[in-house]
Amino acid sequence: MIKRMFAAALMVAAAFGVAEAKEWTKVRIGTEGAYPPFNYFDSNNELQGFDVDIAKALCAEMKVECEFVAQDWDGIIPALLANKYDAIIASMSITEERMKQVDFTAKYYSTPPALIAPKDTALTETSPEALAGKTIGAQSATTHATFLEDVYKGSTIKLYGTQDEANLDLASGRLDAVAADSVVLGEWLKTADGGCCKMVGAMKNDPKYFGEGAGIAVRKEDGDLKEMINKALAAILANGTYKAINDKYFDFSVY
């Protein structure tokens, strides 16, 4: 009787598509390639940046092959769900809204949002009151865009496909300010185009919008991959690999 019940249970499981956990030998990584210094294309059209180096270190720790796939930010979660790649390592903030669609690993870095403006700006603070009547740029489909649209009601919010597009409109005088990650903006200010502008200051790092840091997104059914990545992340934090990557890009800890 017990054998018959067990056999029946196996048939039901097969009928409903219950499968064994996948054996991960290759992990496909989705990233944007337009968010320096975290992810970008170099002069040889190869992906580089903090996100890319962290991904390579995690793959090495997990002993799996790493394959990178570049994807525009607006479609980065839909492409993960459509099986174009297996994980997103692209400076994606862990938020409740995103967790409705995907699962996240533990954070792998956390930096605050900030605001930049032309060097001759009269702005001295980043509050909604100080920005009332101003036009602020941000990258679309980001936590910064949502934060601006919800909180900065007295400002005009203009959204762009990439961060560079927003920054260049600021340099061209078509915006009063731009909001983004503080590290990303700080790096741009060091460039020739960024010479136009200055850092006004950090913005409120509200967990409601910015979550608890940047995490690695995986499909909800890939809990085994999430566990593997979390273990690998803990390992590179403990063995000094993370610090070596951090120090390659920043003179302070972003963790």
N, C-alpha and C positions, 0 to 999 in steps of 0.2 A: 504494500500500500504506500509506504514512504517513498519507495523508488518511483512508483507511478506519479506521485505528487511532485517529486523533484523533476522528473522528465517533463511533466506538464508545465512546471514553472519555467524551465528552460525554453520551452516552445513559446510561452507567453512573452518572455524576455526577448527572444529572437523576433517575434512578431512586432514588438514595439521598438525595435532598433537599438536595444541596449547593447553597447559595445565595450570591449575591454579598453583600458586606458591606452592612449597612443604612446608608442616608443619614439621619443623625440631624438632624432639624429641630426636634424637640420631645423633651425628656427629662422623664419623669414621676418625681418624687422622692417616695419613701415616708419618712415620719417619724412619730414618736409623738405629739408635742404634749402630753406630760405629764412633761417632764424639764427644768424651768427651771434655769439660764438658757439651756440649749442648745436646747430646743424646747418651746414652750408656746402655748396660745391666750390672746390678750389679751381685754380687755373687749368688743371687737367681734367676738369669735369668729374672729379671724384668726391664722394661725400666725406666730409670732415666735421670735427667739432666735438664738444664735450659729450653730447648724446651718443654720437657714433663710437667714441672711445669707450664709453661705459658699456654700450651694447657689445662691443668686441670683447671686453673684459668678462662680461657675464657669460657670453658664449664659450669663452675659453675655460671658465670655471665649471660650466655645465658639461664641457667636453662635447659640444655640438658644433656643427657647421653654421656659420652666420651668413645670411644672404640679405642684402639691403634692397629695399624698394622705395623709391621716391614717390611721394603722393602729395598733391595740393591739400592744404590744411582743411578747406571746406568739406572735402570728401574723405577725410582720414579715418573717421569711425565707420562710415558706411563701407569703405573698402576692407576694413578689418572683418566686419560682419559678413562680407561677401567672399571671404577666404582669400583675399589677394595677398595677405601676409598673416602672421601669427601673433605679433605683438607690436604695439606702438611705443617707440622710444623717441619722443619728439617734444619734450618739455610740456607735456599735457598735465594740467592741474587736476588733482583728484577732487571732483565735485559730486554732489548728490545727483544732479541732473544727468551727468555722464554715467554715473553708476547704475542708472536705470537701463542702460544699453550694454555696458561692458563691466568687467571686473578690473580692479587695480591691485598692483603689488603695493608693498610699503613704499613710502616716498624715497626718491633717490637724490632730490635736492629741494631747497626751498629758498626763494629770494622774493623780496617785496616788489609790488608795483611802484612805478614812479612816473613823473611828468617832466617832459622837456619842453622848452620854448625858445624863441629867438633870443639872442644875447641882449637885445635892447628892450625886452619885455618889462612891463611894470609888475608882472606877477611875482609875488614873494611867498605864496603858499598854494596848496593844492586842494583846498576845500571846495565843495560845490558852490559856496557863496562867492569865493574868490574867482571862480571860473564862470559865473553867471554872465550870459551874453557872449561868451567866447565859443569859437568853433574848435572842437577837439577831435583829433584823428586817432584811429586805432585799427588793428587788424580784425577783420570780420570773423565771426564764429569763435571768438576767444573769450576767456573770462574777463579780460579788460574791457572788451566791447560791451558785454552784458552789464558789468559794473557801471560803466559810464551811462548806459541807456537807462538803468534803473535809478541811479543815485544823482546823476548830474542833469536833472530835469530842466534847469535853467540854461543849459548849454546846447549848442547844435553839435550833434555827434555825427562824424563822417567816417564811414568804414571802408576798408581797403582789402584787396585780396591777399597782399603780403605786407609785412612790416616795413620793408624797404619803400614801398609805394607811399605809405603814410609819412615816413621820414622825409622822403624827397619832396612831398607836397608842403611839408613844414619848411624845408629849406628854400622852396620857391615862393614862400610868403602866402600860401593859400590856406594855412591853418594858423591858429593862435597857439596851439600846443598839441603834443602827442603823448598818449599814455601807453605804457608797455612794461615788460619786466625791467627792473632797474639795471641788471647786468647787460641786457641787450641794448638798452639805450646808452649806457655808459660806454660800451664798445663802439657804437655808431658815432658818438661825439668825438672819438679819437680820429675818425676818418676825415678826408678832405671835405666831403659834403657836410659832415657834422660840425665843421668849424663855424657854421652859422649860428649855432645854438648852444644852450647850456642846460644843466640840470636844475629844475626848480625845486624838486624835493621828492621824498617818498610819499605815496598815497596810503590811505588806510588799508591795511592788509586784512580785509574782512574775510574770515573763513567761509562765510556764506557764499562768497563769490570765488575766492581763490583757493578754497579747500585747505588741506594741511600740507601742501607741497606738490611737486611734480611726481607722478607715478607712471608705471608701465602698464598700459592697458592690454588686456587679453579678452578673448571671447568667454562668456560665462560658463560655457561647457568645458573650457580648458583649465580646470582647477589644478590639474597635475602640472601644467606648464607654469601657472602662477606660483605654485609651491616650489618648483625648481628654481625659478627666478629669485624668489625671496631668499632661498638658501644661498644662492650664488651672491646676491647682494650683500647679505650678512658676512659672507666669506671675504669679499673684496674690501669691505669696510674694516674688517679685522686684520687682514694681512698687509695692509698698506697700499694695495693697488688703487683703491679709490682716491687716497690722498695724493698719489703720484699724478693721477689724471686731473684732480682738482687743481694741483699746483702748476700744471702745464698751462692752464687757462686763466686762473684767478690768483690774486695775492691775498685771498681770504677764503675761509671755508664756506661753501654754498650748501653744506648739508644741514 
